[in-house]
């Protein structure tokens, strides 16, 4: 089976962490969503740190119920000091021994899947988060919750780029509500556990992270585009094509995530993304064409029934807080990120529709 990621990216992430990575030495980490897109990167990073960086290994326990892991995520690579357990976070977890960090990355993040499974989406972000918070509280572990930029909803133009202080413009009714609102409740749970129990919580709000390892059937924009290019089909741009996004390559995102996990101010939320460039979906097609060196045809079409249509018009992060408090600075530009992703996808994706 082809590599799901670029090993050079893992080395790059760990090198950029520098001495901060040594905070993990001798610690025990619970990772939920361990076989998802981000979870697999965490597993590879901890394996790399244990092999090449840490004097005393970090023990990693990765949990996942494998429902959305796909064929790639369902193949569990065995590493020293790493244990995988098949567990659904909706159920309480029994834990023996010490626990230093809980990284709660379990969730249904693809719009296609949360449209199809709205109740499960709600449960994992609410019940699952509460269960993991209780575990962290019992063991006095640091807790990091993976929320979403979707908690901001469709911000007014004056709030773009969007800072953590923005309260959001979110509908509790609609095809995206199960995801957006459940992530907001998850953040509220973190706020309560921090305030009531002193649990050291942090919330991460990722903005459009992409890179090798995204499933071909993920249905998000870049895997969708890469799949259709591989199959020789025109790209389908949903809606008007004028909606804008920024995209953060996986190495930048993982460095930001790890800085929050290790150095985030307890009780705080952080935007992690790349604020530049903010481009429309039609412009993204043109950018991909430049990167792969050939014309790419596209059609602007209505949203299919399987995809939630009420998406934000603009999404762009204000990352000044993460820069100031964590020294987070993305350094992979969009063209370079697209080059790495498209090259990987061309070798791994099948192009099947």
ZADRENDO-492465 format. One record per residue: residue in one letter; x, y, z of N, C-alpha, C in turn. Coordinates in steps of 0.05 Angstrom, whole numbers, padded with zeros to 5 digits, always signed. Atoms other than C-alpha are relative to their C-alpha. Last residue first. Layout:
BEGIN
AXYZXYZXYZ
...
//
This chain:
BEGIN
X+00021-00018-00009-00324+00164-00183-00020-00015+00019
X+00027+00012+00002-00259+00126-00192-00021+00019+00013
X+00016-00015+00019-00198+00171-00201-00028-00012-00004
X+00007+00017+00023-00154+00119-00167-00014+00016-00022
X+00028+00001+00007-00118+00163-00117-00005-00016-00025
X+00016+00017-00018-00049+00144-00092-00029-00002-00008
X-00011+00027-00003+00004+00169-00141-00017-00019+00016
X-00003+00012+00026-00034+00229-00166+00011-00028+00001
X+00026+00010+00009-00055+00244-00095+00002-00013-00027
X+00007+00023-00016+00018+00251-00072-00026-00013-00010
X-00019+00021+00007+00036+00298-00128-00006-00026+00014
X+00008+00010+00026-00028+00338-00116+00019-00022-00010
X+00024+00016-00001-00014+00344-00042-00007-00012-00027
X-00005+00024-00016+00059+00365-00047-00026-00018-00001
X-00019+00017+00015+00046+00414-00104+00004-00026+00015
X+00014+00014+00022-00016+00441-00069+00018-00018-00016
X+00018+00020-00013+00024+00456-00006-00015-00016-00021
X-00016+00022-00009+00078+00490-00048-00016-00022+00013
X-00010+00015+00023+00027+00532-00085+00017-00024+00008
X+00021+00016+00012-00009+00551-00021+00011-00016-00023
X+00019-00016+00015+00053+00575+00017-00019-00019-00015
X+00003+00014+00025+00085+00532+00071-00021+00015-00016
X-00021-00007+00019+00110+00577+00127-00001-00015-00026
X+00000+00018+00023+00054+00582+00178+00021+00008-00020
X-00003-00015+00026+00075+00621+00240+00000-00021-00023
X+00008+00015+00023+00058+00601+00311+00002+00017-00025
X-00019-00003+00021+00098+00637+00364-00006-00017-00024
X-00012+00026+00006+00052+00608+00417+00022+00002-00021
X-00003+00017-00024+00023+00669+00453+00016-00025-00005
X-00010-00014-00024+00033+00724+00401+00005-00019+00023
X-00027-00011+00005+00028+00682+00338+00011+00012+00025
X-00018+00022+00001-00031+00641+00364+00029+00009-00005
X-00001+00011-00027-00068+00705+00383+00020-00023+00001
X-00018-00016-00016-00051+00738+00316+00003-00011+00028
X-00017+00017-00016-00082+00681+00277+00019+00016+00018
X-00018-00019-00013-00142+00718+00246+00017-00017+00019
X-00006-00003-00028-00172+00662+00204+00017+00025+00007
X-00028-00008-00001-00206+00666+00136+00007+00005+00029
X-00013+00012-00024-00273+00637+00116+00030+00006-00001
X-00029-00005-00004-00320+00672+00068+00010-00014+00025
X-00010-00013+00024-00389+00656+00039+00030+00005+00001
X-00007-00028-00002-00404+00605+00093+00011+00012-00026
X-00027-00005-00009-00437+00540+00072+00007+00029+00002
X-00001-00026-00014-00512+00531+00070+00028+00006+00011
X-00003-00023+00017-00512+00478+00015+00005+00026+00015
X+00015-00022-00012-00500+00415+00056+00006+00027-00015
X-00019-00019-00011-00476+00361+00007-00015+00024+00011
X-00017+00013-00021-00515+00298-00009+00018+00019+00014
X+00016+00004-00024-00569+00337-00046+00016-00012+00023
X+00015+00025+00000-00518+00361-00096-00015-00003+00026
X-00008+00020-00020-00500+00435-00094-00016-00026-00003
X+00015-00001-00025-00515+00470-00160+00011-00021+00020
X+00026+00014-00001-00461+00472-00213-00014+00005+00027
X+00013-00012-00024-00401+00512-00236-00028-00011+00001
X+00028-00008+00002-00364+00467-00285-00009+00012+00026
X+00017+00001-00024-00288+00460-00290-00029+00009-00008
X+00028-00008+00006-00234+00444-00340-00017-00001+00025
X+00020+00016-00015-00162+00440-00316-00027+00011-00006
X+00026-00011-00004-00106+00463-00362-00019-00019+00015
X+00018+00006+00022-00037+00434-00349-00027+00012+00005
X-00011-00006+00026+00024+00449-00306-00017-00008-00024
X-00004+00025+00014+00004+00414-00242+00009+00004-00029
X-00018+00018-00015+00015+00477-00200+00005-00026-00015
X-00027-00010+00000-00014+00527-00249+00020-00021+00012
X-00009+00002+00028-00077+00485-00260+00029+00009-00002
X-00007+00028+00003-00084+00479-00184+00011-00004-00029
X-00025+00004-00014-00082+00555-00179+00009-00029-00003
X-00022-00012+00016-00135+00562-00233+00027-00005+00013
X-00003+00016+00024-00182+00514-00197+00024+00010-00017
X-00015+00024-00009-00169+00552-00132+00004-00019-00024
X-00029-00006+00000-00189+00616-00167+00016-00024+00009
X-00008-00002+00028-00257+00585-00183+00030+00007-00002
X-00002+00028+00010-00263+00564-00110+00008+00000-00030
X+00026+00013+00007-00249+00635-00088+00005-00028-00011
X+00007+00002+00029-00184+00655-00055-00027-00013-00004
X+00028+00006+00000-00160+00681+00013-00009+00000-00029
X+00019-00019+00011-00085+00676+00007-00029-00008+00004
X-00005-00009+00028-00064+00680+00061+00007-00024-00018
X+00018-00021+00009-00093+00671+00131+00003+00009-00029
X-00017-00018+00016-00062+00603+00143-00017+00022-00011
X+00004+00000+00029-00095+00562+00197+00020+00018-00013
X-00024+00010+00013-00098+00550+00272-00007-00003-00030
X+00002+00005+00029-00148+00593+00310+00026-00011-00010
X-00019-00011+00019-00138+00585+00385-00008-00007-00029
X+00005+00011+00027-00185+00576+00444+00019+00013-00020
X+00001-00017+00024-00164+00590+00516-00005-00017-00026
X+00026-00013+00003-00181+00556+00582-00003+00016-00026
X+00024+00015-00008-00109+00538+00598-00025+00017-00002
X+00008-00011-00026-00058+00581+00559-00026-00015+00008
X+00024-00017+00000-00033+00536+00503-00007+00009+00028
X-00005-00026-00011+00038+00510+00510-00024+00019+00001
X-00022-00001-00019+00038+00435+00498+00002+00027+00015
X+00001+00023-00018-00028+00421+00463+00021+00004+00023
X+00023-00004-00018-00030+00490+00431-00001-00021+00022
X-00006-00023-00017+00041+00483+00404-00023+00006+00019
X-00018+00009-00021+00023+00414+00379+00008+00022+00019
X+00016+00017-00019-00037+00440+00340+00018-00008+00024
X+00018-00017-00016+00004+00496+00309-00015-00016+00020
X-00017-00015-00018+00059+00448+00287-00017+00018+00018
X-00009+00017-00021+00006+00402+00259+00019+00014+00020
X+00022+00005-00019-00027+00458+00220+00010-00017+00023
X+00005-00024-00016+00038+00482+00188-00022-00005+00021
X-00023-00004-00017+00056+00412+00166-00004+00024+00018
X+00000+00017-00024-00015+00397+00142+00024+00005+00018
X-00012+00026+00005-00020+00455+00093+00005-00014+00026
X-00024+00003-00017-00069+00510+00112+00012-00028-00005
X-00007+00028-00004-00120+00533+00061+00027-00002+00014
X-00029+00002-00001-00157+00600+00059+00006-00030+00006
X-00012+00015-00022-00228+00601+00034+00030+00006+00001
X-00029+00000-00004-00273+00642-00011+00008-00016+00025
X-00005+00003-00028-00343+00632-00040+00030-00003+00005
X-00012-00024-00011-00344+00658-00111+00005-00002+00029
X-00029+00001+00004-00356+00590-00143+00015+00024+00011
X-00008-00020+00019-00430+00607-00148+00030-00003-00008
X+00010-00027-00005-00454+00543-00116+00009+00019-00021
X+00027-00003-00010-00410+00481-00123-00008+00029+00005
X-00001-00021-00020-00349+00476-00167-00028+00006+00008
X+00026-00012-00007-00347+00410-00203+00003+00020+00022
X+00006-00004-00028-00280+00394-00235-00027+00012+00004
X+00001-00028-00008-00279+00366-00305-00006+00003+00029
X+00026-00013+00001-00262+00292-00309+00002+00030+00007
X+00003-00014+00025-00196+00258-00326-00027+00014-00004
X+00017+00015+00017-00200+00207-00269-00005+00013-00027
X-00011+00027+00004-00139+00235-00234-00017-00016-00020
X-00023-00004+00017-00166+00306-00243+00013-00027-00007
X+00010-00005+00027-00232+00284-00214+00022+00005-00020
X+00013+00024+00011-00201+00253-00153-00009+00004-00028
X-00022+00018+00007-00155+00313-00141-00011-00026-00012
X-00013-00010+00024-00215+00361-00144+00022-00020-00009
X+00020+00002+00022-00255+00320-00094+00013+00008-00026
X+00001+00028+00009-00194+00311-00049-00019-00004-00023
X-00025+00008+00012-00186+00387-00051+00001-00030-00007
X-00006-00012+00026-00259+00407-00041+00026-00011-00012
X-00008-00028-00003-00282+00360+00013+00014+00009-00025
X+00019-00018+00012-00316+00296-00011+00005+00030+00007
X+00006-00019-00021-00275+00251+00035-00021+00020-00008
X+00029-00002-00003-00279+00194-00015-00008+00019+00022
X+00010-00008+00027-00206+00203-00037-00030+00003+00001
X+00012+00021+00015-00187+00202+00036-00011+00010-00026
X+00029-00004+00002-00141+00257+00060-00012-00022-00018
X+00014+00015-00020-00073+00226+00075-00030+00005+00000
X+00001+00029+00005-00031+00277+00038-00014-00014+00024
X-00025+00012+00004-00050+00349+00056-00003-00030-00007
X-00001+00020+00022-00105+00396+00075+00028-00012-00002
X-00026+00014+00001-00127+00438+00134-00001-00020-00022
X-00005+00012+00026-00186+00484+00121+00028-00012-00003
X+00011-00012+00024-00185+00527+00184+00011-00014-00025
X-00015+00002+00025-00174+00491+00250-00015+00013-00024
X+00018-00005+00021-00206+00517+00314+00015-00001-00027
X-00012-00006+00026-00167+00487+00371-00022+00003-00021
X+00016+00005+00023-00195+00489+00442+00016+00009-00025
X-00004-00017+00023-00153+00484+00504-00018-00009-00022
X+00011+00005+00027-00169+00455+00572+00010+00021-00020
X-00016-00017+00019-00129+00452+00637-00009-00007-00029
X-00012+00016+00021-00184+00423+00682+00014+00019-00020
X-00028-00007+00004-00196+00471+00740+00015-00017-00020
X-00017+00021-00010-00261+00436+00759+00030+00006-00002
X+00011+00014-00023-00314+00489+00752+00019-00019+00013
X+00009-00018-00021-00281+00539+00706-00008-00014+00025
X-00022-00017-00008-00240+00492+00663-00008+00017+00024
X-00019+00016-00015-00295+00440+00662+00024+00016+00009
X+00011+00007-00026-00346+00493+00643+00020-00017+00016
X+00001-00024-00016-00304+00524+00587-00010-00007+00028
X-00028-00006-00007-00288+00456+00558+00001+00024+00019
X-00007+00020-00019-00363+00439+00559+00029+00004+00010
X+00012-00008-00025-00377+00504+00524+00007-00020+00022
X-00016-00022-00011-00327+00486+00470-00011+00009+00027
X-00025+00012-00009-00363+00419+00459+00019+00021+00012
X+00006+00012-00027-00429+00457+00456+00026-00013+00011
X+00003-00022-00019-00400+00500+00400-00006-00011+00028
X-00027-00010-00006-00375+00438+00364-00002+00023+00020
X-00012+00020-00018-00445+00408+00369+00028+00008+00008
X+00010-00004-00027-00474+00472+00340+00012-00020+00020
X-00007-00026-00011-00431+00472+00278-00008+00003+00029
X-00029-00002-00003-00435+00398+00263+00007+00026+00015
X-00008+00022-00017-00510+00385+00273+00030+00001+00006
X+00004-00006-00029-00525+00454+00246+00010-00022+00018
X-00026+00000-00013-00495+00441+00177-00002+00003+00030
X-00016+00025+00004-00559+00417+00143+00027+00000+00014
X-00012+00001+00027-00602+00472+00173+00018-00024-00001
X+00015+00016+00018-00629+00496+00240+00012+00001-00028
X+00004+00025-00014-00586+00521+00297-00018-00019-00016
X+00028+00008-00002-00561+00576+00251-00001-00027+00014
X+00005+00028+00005-00492+00606+00264-00030-00006+00003
X+00026-00004+00013-00467+00677+00262-00009-00027-00011
X+00012+00017+00020-00409+00673+00310-00027+00008-00011
X+00019+00019-00012-00384+00701+00375-00014-00018-00020
X+00025-00002+00015-00321+00734+00347-00019-00022+00010
X+00020-00015-00016-00268+00735+00403-00027+00003-00015
X+00012+00018-00019-00227+00681+00368-00022+00013+00017
X-00016+00004-00024-00213+00728+00310-00016-00018+00019
X+00017+00005-00023-00243+00723+00240+00018-00007+00024
X-00006+00024-00014-00207+00754+00181-00013-00002+00027
X-00018+00017+00016-00262+00772+00165+00025+00016-00006
X-00013+00019-00019-00306+00802+00220+00017-00020-00015
X-00017-00015-00018-00324+00864+00179+00014-00017+00021
X-00026-00007+00012-00347+00818+00123+00018+00015+00020
X+00002-00025+00015-00402+00789+00167+00028+00008-00009
X-00005-00026-00012-00387+00718+00190-00004+00024-00019
X-00004-00017+00024-00422+00657+00162+00005+00028+00009
X+00022-00002+00018-00417+00606+00219+00008+00015-00025
X+00005-00028+00006-00363+00621+00269-00023+00004-00019
X+00015-00012-00023-00367+00551+00298-00005+00030-00004
X+00029-00001+00006-00349+00526+00228-00015+00012+00024
X+00006-00028+00009-00276+00544+00243-00029+00003-00006
X+00000-00005+00028-00276+00478+00280-00004+00029-00006
X+00025-00012+00008-00268+00445+00348+00002+00005-00030
X+00000-00009+00027-00212+00397+00365-00028+00010-00008
X+00024+00007+00016-00211+00394+00440+00003+00011-00028
X+00002-00017+00024-00145+00393+00479-00024-00010-00017
X+00020+00008+00019-00144+00368+00550-00001+00019-00023
X+00007-00022+00018-00086+00371+00599-00018-00011-00022
X-00014-00002+00025-00089+00314+00649-00008+00025-00015
X-00014-00026+00001-00110+00318+00721+00018+00003-00025
X-00029+00006+00000-00127+00243+00721+00016+00026-00001
X-00007+00021-00019-00201+00249+00740+00030-00004+00003
X+00004-00010-00027-00209+00314+00703+00010-00019+00021
X-00021-00019-00005-00180+00286+00639-00001+00011+00028
X-00024+00016-00002-00228+00227+00642+00024+00018+00006
X+00001+00013-00026-00286+00273+00655+00025-00017+00005
X-00006-00021-00021-00265+00315+00596-00001-00012+00028
X-00029-00004+00000-00263+00252+00552+00009+00022+00020
X-00013+00024-00010-00334+00233+00571+00031+00004+00002
X+00004+00001-00029-00359+00304+00561+00014-00024+00012
X-00017-00020-00012-00327+00307+00492-00003+00000+00030
X-00028+00009+00001-00358+00241+00471+00019+00020+00013
X-00003+00021-00019-00427+00263+00495+00029-00010+00001
X+00012-00008-00026-00423+00329+00458+00005-00022+00021
X-00010-00026-00008-00379+00323+00396-00011+00009+00027
X-00029+00002-00004-00389+00248+00387+00011+00027+00010
X-00007+00016-00024-00464+00253+00399+00030+00000+00005
X+00007-00013-00025-00479+00310+00351+00012-00015+00024
X-00017-00024+00000-00443+00278+00292-00004+00015+00026
X-00027+00009-00009-00477+00212+00308+00019+00023+00002
X+00002+00007-00028-00544+00248+00304+00027-00010+00011
X+00001-00024-00018-00527+00282+00238-00001-00007+00030
X+00001+00011-00028-00502+00220+00201-00002+00023+00020
X+00012+00027-00001-00513+00231+00126-00004-00010+00028
X+00027-00002+00012-00502+00307+00128-00014-00027+00001
X+00017-00010-00021-00445+00294+00176-00028+00007-00010
X+00006+00020-00021-00414+00248+00126-00017+00011+00022
X+00015+00022+00012-00417+00293+00064-00009-00020+00022
X+00029-00007+00004-00397+00353+00105-00017-00022-00011
X+00006-00004+00028-00332+00317+00126-00030+00007-00003
X-00007-00027+00010-00315+00327+00199-00007+00006-00028
X+00008+00004+00028-00346+00269+00237+00003+00028-00013
X+00023-00016+00011-00309+00271+00303-00006-00007-00029
X+00021+00017+00011-00252+00244+00346-00023+00018-00010
X+00003-00006+00029-00194+00293+00355-00021-00017-00013
X+00027+00010+00009-00195+00295+00431-00005+00009-00029
X+00004-00014+00026-00121+00300+00450-00026-00011-00012
X+00022+00011+00016-00118+00280+00524-00003+00017-00025
X+00013-00016+00021-00051+00293+00557-00023-00016-00013
X-00010-00027+00000-00018+00269+00621-00014+00019-00020
X+00009-00012+00026-00050+00203+00639+00007+00029+00002
X-00002-00029+00003-00024+00156+00693-00010+00010-00027
X-00026-00013+00001-00048+00086+00705-00001+00030-00004
X-00017+00008-00022-00113+00050+00689+00028+00013-00004
X-00029-00006+00003-00167+00081+00646+00015-00008+00025
X-00014+00007-00025-00239+00060+00635+00030+00003-00004
X-00025+00016+00002-00271+00098+00578+00011-00006+00027
X-00022-00007-00019-00343+00123+00578+00024-00019-00003
X+00001+00017-00024-00383+00107+00514+00023+00008+00019
X+00027-00004-00012-00395+00162+00463-00003-00017+00025
X-00001-00019-00022-00320+00158+00454-00027+00007+00011
X+00017-00022+00007-00327+00095+00412-00002+00019+00024
X+00018-00011-00021-00268+00049+00425-00016+00023-00012
X+00025-00006+00014-00224+00004+00384-00021+00009+00020
X+00024+00013-00010-00158+00009+00421-00024+00008-00017
X+00026-00008+00013-00090+00022+00391-00023-00015+00014
X+00022+00020-00003-00027+00020+00434-00024+00011-00015
X+00025-00009+00011+00039+00057+00420-00020-00023+00002
X+00011-00020-00019+00104+00051+00459-00027+00011-00010
X-00007+00003-00029+00137+00015+00400-00013+00023+00016
X-00024-00015-00008+00098+00023+00335+00006-00006+00029
X-00009+00004-00027+00046-00022+00301+00027+00015+00004
X-00028+00005-00002+00012+00005+00239+00009-00003+00029
X-00013-00010-00023-00063-00003+00240+00030-00007+00000
X-00025+00016-00002-00095-00011+00172+00016+00012+00023
X+00006+00025-00013-00166+00016+00183+00024-00018+00002
X-00001-00004-00029-00143+00087+00167-00004-00026+00015
X-00026-00008-00008-00127+00069+00095+00002+00001+00031
X-00018+00023+00002-00190+00029+00082+00028+00007+00009
X-00006+00009+00028-00234+00084+00108+00020-00023+00000
X-00029+00002+00004-00229+00113+00179+00007-00007-00029
X-00006-00017+00023-00302+00137+00181+00030-00002-00008
X+00024-00002+00016-00329+00082+00227+00006+00017-00026
X-00006+00007+00028-00260+00063+00253-00024+00003-00019
X+00019+00022+00006-00283+00064+00326+00000-00008-00029
X+00017-00007+00023-00220+00102+00345-00020-00023-00004
X+00027+00012+00000-00172+00105+00404-00016+00009-00025
X+00017-00011+00021-00097+00117+00403-00026-00015-00001
X+00023+00017+00003-00057+00105+00467-00019+00013-00020
X+00024-00009+00014+00011+00137+00462-00021-00022+00000
X+00018+00022+00005+00068+00128+00511-00025+00011-00012
X+00028-00006-00006+00121+00181+00503-00016-00025-00005
X+00022+00001+00020+00192+00154+00502-00027+00010+00012
X+00018+00019-00013+00249+00178+00547-00026+00000-00016
X-00017+00017-00016+00307+00211+00511-00016-00022+00015
X+00004+00001-00029+00259+00239+00459+00019-00020+00014
X-00002-00025-00015+00283+00258+00389+00000-00004+00031
X-00021-00019+00008+00293+00204+00337+00006+00023+00019
X-00023+00013+00014+00254+00140+00350+00024+00019-00002
X-00011+00022-00016+00205+00166+00402+00025-00012-00012
X-00012-00012-00023+00195+00232+00365+00013-00022+00018
X-00025-00013+00008+00183+00195+00300+00015+00012+00024
X-00019+00022+00007+00131+00148+00331+00027+00012-00008
X-00009+00011-00025+00097+00209+00363+00020-00023-00004
X-00018-00020-00013+00095+00244+00296+00010-00012+00026
X-00026+00000+00013+00067+00183+00260+00020+00019+00014
X-00013+00026-00005+00011+00174+00310+00028-00001-00012
X-00009+00000-00028-00006+00249+00308+00015-00027+00006
X-00024-00017-00001-00008+00246+00232+00011+00000+00029
X-00022+00016+00011-00055+00187+00235+00025+00016+00000
X-00009+00020-00019-00101+00226+00282+00024-00016-00010
X-00018-00012-00019-00105+00285+00235+00012-00020+00019
X-00021-00015+00015-00135+00246+00177+00020+00012+00019
X+00010-00021+00019-00173+00198+00222+00023+00014-00014
X-00004+00010+00027-00143+00135+00253-00014+00019-00021
X-00028+00006+00007-00130+00163+00322+00004-00010-00028
X+00000-00004+00029-00198+00196+00329+00028-00006-00012
X+00025+00010+00012-00183+00200+00403-00001+00008-00029
X+00009-00013+00025-00111+00208+00426-00025-00013-00009
X+00023+00013+00012-00092+00191+00498-00009+00016-00024
X+00019-00015+00016-00021+00212+00516-00023-00018-00010
X+00020+00017+00012+00025+00187+00570-00021+00017-00013
X+00029-00005-00005+00088+00225+00587-00017-00021-00013
X+00009+00014-00023+00161+00203+00592-00029+00003+00007
X-00017+00022-00009+00184+00256+00544-00010-00012+00025
X+00014+00026+00001+00126+00297+00517+00016-00023+00012
X+00021+00000-00021+00154+00364+00540-00014-00027+00001
X-00010+00015-00023+00215+00346+00497-00020+00001+00023
X+00008+00028+00001+00176+00369+00436+00008-00016+00024
X+00027+00002-00011+00183+00442+00456-00008-00030+00001
X-00001+00010-00028+00258+00435+00443-00027-00003+00013
X-00024-00006-00016+00248+00442+00368-00002-00012+00028
X+00008-00001-00029+00176+00438+00343+00024+00007+00017
X+00011-00027-00006+00200+00457+00273-00009+00002+00029
X-00022-00019-00001+00243+00394+00270-00009+00028+00007
X-00015+00004-00024+00184+00351+00288+00024+00018+00003
X+00016-00008-00023+00140+00380+00234+00016-00002+00026
X+00002-00029+00000+00194+00375+00181-00016+00010+00024
X-00026-00010-00009+00209+00302+00198-00001+00031+00002
X-00002+00007-00029+00135+00285+00191+00026+00011+00012
X+00018-00018-00014+00131+00323+00124+00002-00005+00030
X-00015-00026-00003+00192+00286+00098-00017+00020+00014
X-00017+00002-00024+00154+00221+00112+00017+00026+00004
X-00028-00003+00009+00102+00243+00061+00017+00000+00025
X-00011-00027-00004+00034+00215+00078+00028+00001-00011
X+00022-00018-00001-00012+00156+00065+00009+00029+00004
X-00001-00016-00025+00047+00116+00040-00024+00019+00000
X-00016-00025+00001+00026+00070-00017-00001+00014+00027
X+00017-00024+00000+00000+00000+00000+00018+00025+00000
//
